[in-house]
Amino acid sequence: MHVALFDSGIGGLTVLHKAIEILPYENYIYYADTDHVPYGTKTKDQITDHVNHAAKFLSQFDLKALVLACNTATSVVVRELRKRYNFPIIGMEPAVKPAITQSNKRVLVCATERTLQEEKLHNLILDLDADTRVTLLPLQELVQLAEDSKFEYFEVQPVLERSLGGIDWHDYEYLVLGCTHFLFFKEAFSYYLPPWIKIIDGNEGTILHLKSVITPQPTPTQFPIKYYQSDRESESAYFEQFLKKLDS
């Protein structure tokens, strides 16, 4: 059986990286919808259509679970998918709760435009009674920078300056990365941010949730990770270069 991870592009590789760390013996399938990346600027109907198509394709495999390794896809369509399929579907959620509970200061949540617009995130914030403590900030440009393999600080700095330059960081303690693509830029964020700002994401919590709902494979498997770009099987080298970057 396989654990499938889905994302619009390479962002979900950050979730796969954490999955390999916590659940090293699973058979993994990684599906990047590269024909339609990015999702954050698309309509709800477009995102729903793309994710439904990918889920139907992945359902042909014998799945232990499907991880929507994309905050945007989760916010739009996870409920619909759970009604349609009988295997577990694990979604992503910006790590607002741990940030709020571990600090008395404001929390900055950075995500795609669509994730920040969706009811799912706003309901989470309201459930935490944190609407006066959370600032939402779109950093949509970082998705394309990641897809274009532009990870160097000098390539990212103009976006950070333009988007974050006016923030009074003394009001904040946590920055929540609410898009899996953004994790490729943790080093750049660390260079830019004051030293007291803690960066947090939802990847570990997502994989721990996955671990709790499947029976983990107890011994090593002999099958390499299968990679797909939209419905086309892909060479592993393209994706594994990004996994190696996460090791550095």
Protein Blocks (a to p, Z undefined) as FASTA:
>chain_A
ZZddddfblmlmmmmmmmmmmmmmbccdddddfklpcfklmcfklmmmmmmmmmmmmmmp
ccfbdcdfbfklmmmmmmmmmmmpccdcdddddfkklmmmmpcbdcdddddfklmmpmkl
mmmmmmnopmmmcccddffklmmmmmnopabfklmmmmmmmmmmmpcfklpcbdcdfbfk
lmmmmmmmmmmpcfklccddfklmmmmmmmmmmccdfbdcfbdcdddehjbccdfklmmm
mmmmmmZZ
